[in-house]
């Protein structure tokens, strides 16, 4: 069962900052590919669009990555 938690503004990070913040997970190029293919790679639910800006819920991103490892 998937329970949703309350998302706060502190959980949202501009998507371009992820490879800078977590270089051990994503290079700039691998992150661009992951973002472009998020609908197909299991990461889509970690993204939130606010106006024209794209953000990542870091907690949700971690869960998506964890689920990929366990599949």
N, C-alpha and C positions, 0 to 999 in steps of 0.2 A: 504494500500500500504506500502510495506516494503522498506524504504530508508536506504541505507548503508552509514555509516559515515566513514571517514578516520580513520584507526587504527594507533596509534603511539606506539612506543616501551614502552612509559609510561603506556599504557593501558594493557600491557601484564605482567602477574604475573606467576611465576612458580607454577604449580598446587598444589604442596605440601604445599605451603604457605597459601593457602586459609583458612583452618581450624585454623591456628595460627592467621591469620589476622582477621577472622570473627568467633570466637568461638561461638557466639550467634546464628549463622546460621547452622554451621556444626561441629559435633564432628569429630575426626580423622576417626572413623569407618563409620559414615554416609557419609562422603566425599568420602572415598574409594569406597563405594557402588555407590554413585552418579556418580563418574568418570567412573567406570566399566560399568555402565548402561546408559551412556550419550546418546547413540543412541536411547534409548527407553523412556527416561524421560524428553525429551524436552530441554536438556542442551547442546546438541552436537554443536550447532553453536557458543557457547561461547569458544570453545577450538581451539587452533592452535598448530600444530606441527611444530617445527623448528628443522630440522635434526631428532635426536632421542629424543629431549626434548619436553615435553608437557607444554603448557602455557594456561592461562585463560585470556580472555578479560573481565575484571571486569565489564565494562559498559554493555557488551552483557549478562554477567551472571545475572546482575541485571534485565535486560529486560526479560530474560527467566523466572526468578523467578516471576516477576510481571505478566507475561502472565499466569503462572500456577495458580496464585491466582485468576485471573479474569475469568478463564474457568469454 
